[in-house]
């Protein structure tokens, strides 16, 4: 059977999406649906346990931590952090240059690291020129770059989802289902909400 461009254009978005999913090759090595579901449940439970532990831990730290503390390995901490940030930025640049999908996680991680860097720089700076420099660096460089590194790949991911008929152009990314039919009980990706 051969479909013409006109026949494809006449299809509804749902029909096009179903056609795309039917034509897409089934990935090899995909675990069983039962295994996938077990992993999903255990990961969700693990994250919820972390949230439940982190709330009282944060309250405990807020009450007990001293307002002044001299840190060991200060230089190694900052140099190590900057090496990690540099590595993620280089991987992001390579992924973007070569148009590879690994740009999504590396760009997102780079953005988060820049937000952390800005936060720690501002919070650990001495009042005066040191704090002014940290604030200017955060507001003019780190936070805008973090926004670009996080928002850009998310917008691109949304465009890919729209292009493949996974979401409507008006839909938001967070409403997009994972486009692997094997993850769902009826082996069909749920329609975008």
Secondary structure, 3 states (H helix, E strand, C coil): CCCCHHHHHHCCHHHHHHHHHHHCCCCCCCCCHHHHHHHHHHHHHHHHHHHHHHHHHHHHHHHHCCCCCCCCCHHHHHHHHHHHHHHHHHHHHHHHHCCCCCHHHHHHHHHHHHHHHHHHHHHHCCCCHHHHHHHHHHHHHHHHHHHHHHHHHHHHHHHHHHHCCCCCCCCCHHHCCCCCHHHCCCCCCCCCC
